[in-house]
Amino acid sequence: MDVFDASGGIDSAKLIEYITTQFPGELKTLIQTKDELAKRQGALSAVAEANADRAAAKEEREKAAADAKTLADDTKAKNATAKQKLADLEARIAAFEAQVAAKDAELTQREQTLDNDEAVMAGQAQNLNRQEQALAAREAKLAADEASLQARVKAFQDKVAALSA
């Protein structure tokens, strides 16, 4: 409704008629529109906040994914290093056990050789003892033979002296 007159001023009768008839309906519509705009503004704000939250969540997810990838890569590298060290250690243990086995075999061989040498030496010692006993017996016989010879020489000398006298 137009509340202005031909000169551009406000016509009071038209204004009062407008206020009594149309204004309450338009006011009601304006209030409803204001409420609807407030709801829509709230929804738009919520959507904007949700979009901001979604962007922040996306950034956090990307950062967490990057951190997880870094941790996974570090873990894989450490695992590979640990596996390599384990393989090296197992190889060193196998080499050590082979050395121990070789040394045990060598020690067993040396003990066998020592036992054989001891047996040979014991046999040689028995031989030496028999030879010493035989030598002692021969020395005793030699001493007896020498004494017998000396006695015979003395008897011969006595006979020669008796004959020469």
C-alpha positions in Angstrom: 0.0 0.0 0.0 1.2 3.4 -0.9 1.0 5.9 2.1 2.3 8.9 0.2 0.1 11.6 -1.5 0.7 13.2 -4.8 3.1 15.8 -3.4 5.4 13.1 -1.9 4.3 13.7 1.7 2.8 11.0 4.0 -1.0 10.8 3.9 -2.1 10.3 7.5 -5.3 8.5 6.6 -3.6 6.1 4.3 -0.9 5.6 7.0 -3.5 4.8 9.7 -5.4 2.5 7.3 -2.1 0.8 6.4 -1.2 0.4 10.1 -4.6 -1.0 11.0 -5.0 -3.4 8.1 -1.8 -4.4 6.4 0.9 -3.7 8.9 0.1 -6.5 11.3 0.2 -9.1 8.5 3.4 -7.7 7.1 5.0 -7.4 10.5 4.1 -11.0 11.2 5.6 -12.0 7.8 8.7 -9.9 8.5 9.1 -11.5 11.9 8.8 -14.9 10.4 11.2 -14.0 7.6 13.6 -12.7 10.3 13.3 -16.0 12.2 13.8 -17.9 9.0 16.9 -15.8 8.1 18.3 -16.4 11.6 17.8 -20.1 11.2 19.3 -20.0 7.8 22.2 -17.9 9.0 22.7 -20.4 11.9 22.6 -23.2 9.4 25.1 -21.4 7.2 27.3 -20.7 10.2 27.1 -24.4 11.2 27.9 -25.4 7.6 30.9 -23.0 7.6 32.0 -24.3 10.9 31.6 -27.9 9.7 33.6 -27.1 6.6 36.3 -25.5 8.7 36.2 -28.5 11.1 36.3 -30.8 8.1 39.3 -29.0 6.6 41.1 -29.1 10.0 40.3 -32.8 10.4 41.6 -33.4 6.9 44.9 -31.6 7.8 45.2 -33.5 11.0 44.5 -36.8 9.1 47.1 -36.0 6.5 49.6 -35.1 9.2 48.7 -38.3 11.1 49.1 -40.3 7.9 52.5 -38.7 7.3 53.6 -39.3 10.8 52.3 -42.9 10.6 54.2 -43.4 7.3 57.4 -41.9 8.9 57.0 -44.2 11.9 56.3 -47.2 9.6 59.4 -46.4 7.5 61.5 -46.0 10.6 60.1 -49.3 12.0 60.8 -51.0 8.7 64.3 -49.7 8.6 65.0 -50.7 12.2 63.4 -54.1 11.6 65.6 -54.6 8.5 68.7 -53.5 10.6 67.7 -55.9 13.4 67.2 -58.7 10.9 70.6 -58.0 9.4 72.2 -58.0 12.8 70.4 -61.2 13.7 71.7 -62.8 10.5 75.2 -61.6 11.2 75.0 -62.8 14.8 73.7 -66.2 13.7 76.6 -66.4 11.1 79.1 -65.5 13.8 77.6 -68.1 16.2 77.8 -70.7 13.5 81.4 -69.8 12.7 82.2 -69.9 16.5 80.6 -73.3 16.8 82.5 -74.5 13.8 85.7 -73.2 15.4 84.8 -74.9 18.7 84.1 -78.1 16.9 87.4 -77.9 15.0 89.3 -77.1 18.2 87.5 -80.0 19.9 88.5 -82.3 17.1 92.1 -81.0 17.2 92.2 -81.5 21.0 90.8 -85.0 20.7 93.5 -85.7 18.0 96.2 -84.3 20.3 95.0 -86.3 23.3 95.0 -89.4 21.1 98.5 -88.6 19.9 99.6 -87.9 23.5 98.0 -91.2 24.7 99.9 -93.0 21.8 103.1 -91.3 22.7 102.7 -92.2 26.3 102.1 -95.8 25.4 105.2 -95.8 23.2 107.2 -94.2 25.9 106.0 -96.7 28.5 107.0 -99.5 26.1 110.4 -97.8 25.6 110.7 -97.4 29.4 110.0 -101.1 29.9 112.6 -101.9 27.1 115.1 -99.6 28.8 114.5 -101.3 32.2 115.0 -104.7 30.6 118.2 -103.4 28.9 119.4 -101.9 32.2 118.7 -105.2 34.0 120.5 -107.1 31.2 123.4 -104.6 31.3 123.5 -105.0 35.1 123.6 -108.7 34.7 126.3 -108.5 32.1 128.3 -106.1 34.3 128.0 -108.6 37.2 129.1 -111.4 34.9 131.9 -109.1 33.5 133.0 -108.3 37.0 132.9 -112.1 37.9 134.8 -112.9 34.7 137.3 -110.2 35.4 137.8 -111.4 39.0 138.2 -115.0 37.6 140.6 -113.7 35.0 142.5 -111.8 37.6 142.6 -114.9 39.8 143.9 -117.0 36.8 146.4 -114.3 35.9 147.6 -114.3 39.5 147.8 -118.0 39.6 149.6 -117.9 36.3 152.0 -115.3 37.6 152.5 -117.3 40.7 153.3 -120.4 38.6 155.7 -118.4 36.5 157.3 -117.0 39.6 157.5 -120.4 41.1 159.1 -121.8 38.0 161.5 -118.9 37.7 162.6 -119.2 41.2 
